[in-house]
Amino acid sequence: MKINPKLKVRTIAGESIVLLRSNGTNDMTKVLALNATSKFLWDNLVGKDFGIDEVVKLLTDQYDVEKERAESDAEAWIRQLSELSVIE
């Protein structure tokens, strides 16, 4: 999987956000706010083909977290971004 290359992180008022535009006829723009961990993952994975193992490795290398917790968090992160079509 890959982060959609058309999407860019913007910093507004100190917050990292991604604007998600609707493909429908209505202009339904959504704002995705990234916390520090999501921004870290985004920065390290954007432009790369990755799987859950790469996300888990980034989490365990960067944070004091057990592998089982990192796997659960990685699955949730991937699922949420997939539901928003951020990950292809």
N, C-alpha and C positions, 0 to 999 in steps of 0.2 A: 504494500500500500504506500501511498504518497500523499503528502499535504498538497492540496490543490494549488498549483503554481500561480494561479491568477489572484490568489488572496494574499494580502500584505498586512502585517501588523503595523498599526499606527499608535503613537503615544499621544494621548490627549489628557491634559491636566494630570500627568503622572501615571495614567492608567494605560495599560497595553490592551488595545482592542483590535478586532477584525470586523470589518463591515461585510455582511452577507446579503447580497442582493437577490431578490426573488426573480425567477425566470418567467413568472406568470405575467398576465396583463396588468395586474395591479402593482404599484411600486410598494413592495412590502420589505423594506430593508430591516435586517436584524443586526443587532450589535452583540458580538461575542466578546466578553471581557475575559482576559487571561490573567490568572493569578501568577505568582512568581514561578511556581513549579511548571505550570502549563507553558509559560513563556520560555523557560529553560528548555523544555522538551521541544517546543516549536523551533527555537533557534538552532538546536542540535540536529533536528530531523528534516527541516525544510530543504527541498531539493534532492532528498535521498529516498530510495526505496527502503522501507523498513517493515519489520514485524514486531510482534509483542516482545520478543527476546531482546531487541535493541532498546525498546522503551524500558524494560525491566533493568537492563544493564546500566542505562543512564541514571535511573532512579537509585539503584543500589550503590553506584560509584559516587554520586553527588551527595546523597542524603544518608543519614544513619537510619536505615530502614531494613527490616528483614525481607528476604526474597519473597515470601508468601504475601506480605502486605504490598510489596512493589508489584507483584503480578496482579493482584486484585485492583490496585490503583491504575495500572497500565490498561487493564481490560476496560475499566470504567472510562478512562480518558479516550481510548480508541472508540468505544461504543458511542459516547456523546458526540465526538467530532464526526463520526460516520453518519449519525442521524441528522446532522446539520449539513452533510455533503461537503465538509471541510477536507475529509480524507477520501481519496479516490481508490 
